[in-house]
Amino acid sequence: MREGIEDPSPAGRTIIDRIGISWRSAFRDVFLIVTSILIAFSLEAWWAGQETIAEERAALAAVRDDLRAARLELDSVLVRNDRVVKAISDVLAMTSAEIESLATDSALSLVIFAYGGGLTFDPSTGALQGLLSAGTLSDIRNHRLAAELSSWPGLLDEIEEDQSFIIDSFNRLQAVRVETGTLESSMVHYGLLEGPPDMTVNRVLATLLTGERNRGELVRHLQSVWGLQRELAEVDTRLDALLSSLDAELGE
């Protein structure tokens, strides 16, 4: 080898030079491996996150479907119970002469709504109960929405007492109809039984109002239905707020 010229061959390098090159290669390889692993973990975490978001949206969509069905049910309950309240109020304000002068259809409508009972509100909460049972409601990223949803079952529990009053007062009304012998005639008018009725609809209505006890049961039912309507007014407001929050969360 000529003096002053470095031998480029591996044999011409010192041991230290060769070790240095090996370490640089090793560090480069380690860096590439670690980087690849981190990228793989990041992709896996991203994909898992996407799956979690998709599962959350599916769960919230199912809850919203239940609440939309509850919206329709609640509207029916409110309309029906308003008619019950009005019918009972009208009947209690009538004299016997006014009842006798009613058209048959009008008298039958009053019997149907005044003595047919109010409706209770019993919506399905299956999707929400599923989240509560699994303990995943708290995993929803929108914590305010999660808190609103968690309070919905409790709100329904609060109206149970008023709803039990409606059922009890309705049963007592039916006992009055049996005792006064008006139930069978009413069923003929409703088309549930064949044959001529024992009395006209006007006479059915007048007979049902005979006696303080009978009128007292009707007043009791009016109070029960009206009490539930007041409770359902809050449920109505909360339900609208829940649906608005879910629509906003799901981007619809």
C-alpha positions in Angstrom: 0.0 0.0 0.0 1.3 3.4 -0.9 2.1 5.8 1.9 -0.6 8.5 2.5 -3.4 6.6 0.8 -6.0 4.9 3.1 -6.8 1.3 2.3 -10.6 1.2 1.6 -10.9 -2.5 2.1 -12.3 -4.0 5.4 -8.9 -5.5 6.0 -7.3 -2.1 5.9 -9.7 -0.6 8.6 -8.9 -0.7 12.2 -11.1 -2.8 14.6 -12.5 0.4 16.2 -13.5 1.6 12.8 -15.3 -1.7 12.0 -17.0 -1.7 15.4 -18.2 1.8 14.9 -19.8 0.9 11.6 -21.5 -2.1 13.2 -23.0 -0.1 16.0 -24.3 2.6 13.6 -26.0 -0.2 11.6 -27.4 -1.7 14.7 -28.8 1.6 16.0 -30.3 2.2 12.5 -31.9 -1.2 12.5 -33.2 -0.8 16.1 -34.6 2.6 15.2 -36.4 1.2 12.2 -37.8 -1.7 14.2 -39.0 0.5 17.0 -40.5 3.0 14.6 -42.4 0.2 12.8 -43.7 -1.2 16.1 -44.9 2.3 17.2 -46.6 2.8 13.9 -48.3 -0.6 14.1 -49.5 0.2 17.6 -50.7 3.6 16.6 -52.7 2.1 13.7 -54.1 -0.6 16.0 -55.1 2.0 18.6 -56.6 4.2 15.8 -58.6 1.3 14.5 -59.8 0.3 17.9 -60.8 3.8 18.5 -62.8 3.9 15.3 -64.5 0.6 16.3 -65.4 2.1 19.7 -66.8 5.3 18.1 -68.9 3.1 15.7 -70.2 1.0 18.6 -71.0 4.1 20.6 -73.0 5.6 17.7 -74.8 2.4 17.2 -75.8 2.2 20.9 -76.9 5.9 20.9 -78.9 5.4 17.7 -80.7 2.4 19.4 -81.5 4.6 22.4 -82.8 7.3 20.2 -85.1 4.8 18.4 -86.6 3.9 21.7 -87.0 7.5 22.7 -88.6 8.3 19.3 -91.1 5.5 19.9 -91.6 6.9 23.4 -92.3 10.3 21.9 -95.2 8.9 19.8 -96.6 7.0 22.8 -96.4 10.0 25.1 -98.3 12.1 22.6 -101.1 9.6 22.5 -101.2 9.4 26.3 -101.4 13.2 26.6 -104.1 13.6 24.0 -106.2 10.7 25.4 -105.9 11.9 29.0 -106.8 15.5 28.1 -110.0 14.2 26.6 -110.6 12.1 29.7 -110.2 15.2 31.9 -112.5 17.3 29.7 -115.2 14.5 29.5 -115.3 14.0 33.2 -115.4 17.7 33.9 -118.3 18.1 31.4 -120.2 15.2 32.8 -119.9 16.4 36.4 -121.2 19.8 35.4 -124.3 18.5 33.6 -127.8 18.2 35.0 -130.0 15.2 34.5 -132.1 17.1 31.9 -129.0 18.1 30.0 -127.8 14.5 29.9 -131.2 13.3 28.7 -131.1 15.9 25.8 -127.7 14.8 24.5 -127.4 13.2 21.1 -126.6 9.5 21.2 -123.2 10.0 19.8 -122.3 12.7 22.2 -123.5 10.7 25.2 -121.6 7.7 24.0 -118.4 9.7 23.6 -118.8 11.0 27.2 -119.2 7.5 28.5 -116.2 6.2 26.6 -113.8 9.0 27.8 -115.2 9.7 31.2 -115.5 6.0 32.2 -113.1 4.4 29.8 -110.0 5.2 31.9 -106.9 7.3 31.4 -103.7 6.0 29.8 -100.5 5.3 31.5 -97.0 6.0 30.0 -94.9 2.8 29.8 -92.2 3.3 27.2 -89.6 0.8 26.2 -86.1 1.5 27.7 -84.4 -1.7 26.5 -81.5 -0.1 24.7 -80.7 2.3 27.5 -81.1 -0.4 30.1 -78.6 -2.5 28.1 -76.0 0.3 28.5 -76.7 0.6 32.2 -76.5 -3.1 32.8 -73.3 -3.4 30.9 -71.8 -0.4 32.7 -70.9 1.2 29.4 -73.0 4.4 29.7 -70.2 6.1 31.5 -67.9 5.4 28.6 -69.8 7.7 26.3 -67.5 10.6 25.4 -70.2 13.2 25.8 -70.5 13.2 29.6 -73.4 15.7 29.7 -75.4 13.4 27.4 -74.5 10.4 29.4 -75.8 12.1 32.6 -79.0 13.1 30.8 -79.6 9.5 29.7 -78.8 8.1 33.1 -81.6 10.2 34.7 -84.3 9.0 32.3 -85.2 5.7 34.0 -85.4 7.5 37.3 -87.8 10.1 35.9 -90.1 7.3 34.7 -89.9 5.7 38.2 -91.2 9.0 39.7 -94.5 8.8 37.8 -95.2 5.2 38.8 -97.2 6.2 41.9 -99.5 8.5 39.9 -100.0 5.8 37.3 -100.9 3.3 40.0 -103.6 5.8 41.2 -105.0 5.8 37.7 -105.2 2.1 37.5 -106.8 1.9 41.0 -109.4 4.6 40.2 -110.2 3.0 36.9 -110.9 -0.4 38.6 -113.2 1.4 41.1 -115.1 3.0 38.2 -115.6 -0.3 36.6 -117.0 -1.7 39.9 -119.5 1.2 39.8 -120.5 0.2 36.3 -121.1 -3.4 37.4 -123.1 -2.4 40.4 -125.3 0.0 38.5 -126.0 -2.6 35.8 -124.7 -0.2 33.1 -121.6 -2.1 31.9 -123.5 -4.6 29.8 -125.5 -1.9 28.1 -122.4 0.1 27.4 -120.7 -3.0 25.8 -123.7 -3.4 23.5 -123.3 0.3 22.4 -119.6 -0.3 21.9 -120.4 -3.3 19.7 -118.7 -5.7 22.1 -122.0 -7.6 22.8 -124.9 -8.4 20.6 -128.5 -7.6 21.3 -130.5 -4.5 22.3 -129.1 -2.6 25.2 -131.1 -2.5 28.5 -131.0 1.2 28.5 -130.1 4.1 26.2 -126.7 5.7 26.4 -128.2 8.8 28.0 -129.8 6.6 30.7 -126.5 4.8 31.2 -124.7 8.1 31.8 -127.5 9.4 34.1 -127.5 6.2 36.1 -123.7 6.3 36.5 -124.0 9.7 38.0 -126.7 8.7 40.5 -125.6 8.8 44.1 -122.7 10.7 45.8 -120.5 7.6 46.0 -120.7 7.2 42.2 -119.9 10.8 41.6 -117.1 10.6 44.1 -115.4 7.8 42.2 -115.6 9.9 39.1 -114.0 12.8 40.8 -111.3 10.5 42.2 -110.5 9.4 38.7 -110.4 12.9 37.4 -107.9 13.9 40.1 -105.8 10.8 39.3 -105.6 11.5 35.5 -105.0 15.2 36.1 -102.2 14.5 38.5 -100.5 12.2 36.0 -100.9 14.9 33.3 -98.9 17.3 35.5 -96.2 14.7 36.0 -96.1 14.0 32.2 -95.6 17.6 31.4 -92.1 17.4 32.9 -91.5 14.1 31.1 -92.5 15.7 27.9 -90.0 18.5 28.3 -87.2 16.2 29.3 -87.9 13.8 26.4 -87.7 16.6 23.9 -84.4 17.7 25.4 -83.0 14.2 25.2 -84.0 13.7 21.6 -82.4 17.1 20.7 -79.2 16.1 22.5 -79.0 12.7 20.7 -79.7 14.3 17.3 -76.9 16.8 17.9 -74.5 14.0 19.0 -75.3 11.8 16.0 -75.1 14.8 13.6 -78.7 14.7 12.5 
